[in-house]
Each structure stands twice: as C-alpha cells, then as structure tokens.
Amino acid sequence: ALPTGGQREGRKKPLLGAWDARPRQLALAVAPFFVLYLGANGLYIAALASLSPPLVVSIFSTTPALVALLSVPLLGRPLRALAVAAVACSTVGVVLVAQPWAAGGRASSLNSTS
C-alpha cells in the first residue's frame, strides 16, 4: 500500500513540516531570533524611559522600512514600487495614529496623575 495522509513507512508527519529537527537543533536554530527579540524589547523599554510613548512607537514602526531597505544588499532582492508604497503607508499610518508631536516629547506623560 502507498503511504497516505502524511505518513511515510510508519513514521508520523514531522511537527515542523519537512524539517524534522531534534530539540537541540531546534534550540540552536531559534536562539539567534530569541536573542534579537530580547534585544529589541530591551531597547524599546529603554527608549520608553527617556522618550514619550507615541514617539517611541513611531520610531519602532520604521522597522518594516529597514527590513525592505536591508533586503536589497543582504538578500539581493529588488525593491519594488509596491513594497515601497506598503512600507510608506504603514509608517505614515502609525505616525498619524500615535501623533508623537502631541505628546510634547517628554516621558513624564507616563507619570502624570492628572
């Protein structure tokens, strides 16, 4: 009989799709992303200590633009007009919602009691 339903020769379908990794391999593959995640969140919290929250949100919302720009030299991927438009729309949208100019540029808005 032919294998059906994701089973091959009595083996179950791997949890991660075609990449059947052992726990140690998975941990080594995920570790760099976890370290970068911790670093980004640490920088976010540090920025909140000295800047207003809307300004921090506006600054950190530029990451899609940085990813699009860095994909050109690092991945050799061409930057298309649709990607530029999408990044510009998302960044402008976040800035319009956050309105960093209305916060006065001070972190004291976190500690205000009024």
C-alpha positions, 0 to 999 in steps of 0.5 A, a space after each residue: 500500500 502507498 503511504 497516505 495522509 502524511 505518513 511515510 513507512 510508519 513514521 508520523 508527519 514531522 511537527 515542523 513540516 519537512 524539517 524534522 529537527 531534534 530539540 537541540 537543533 531546534 534550540 540552536 536554530 531559534 536562539 539567534 531570533 530569541 536573542 534579537 527579540 530580547 534585544 529589541 524589547 530591551 531597547 524599546 523599554 529603554 527608549 520608553 524611559 527617556 522618550 514619550 510613548 507615541 514617539 517611541 512607537 513611531 520610531 519602532 514602526 520604521 522597522 518594516 522600512 529597514 527590513 525592505 531597505 536591508 533586503 536589497 544588499 543582504 538578500 539581493 532582492 529588488 525593491 519594488 514600487 509596491 513594497 515601497 508604497 506598503 512600507 510608506 503607508 504603514 509608517 505614515 499610518 502609525 505616525 498619524 495614529 500615535 501623533 508623537 508631536 502631541 505628546 510634547 516629547 517628554 516621558 513624564 506623560 507616563 507619570 502624570 496623575 492628572 
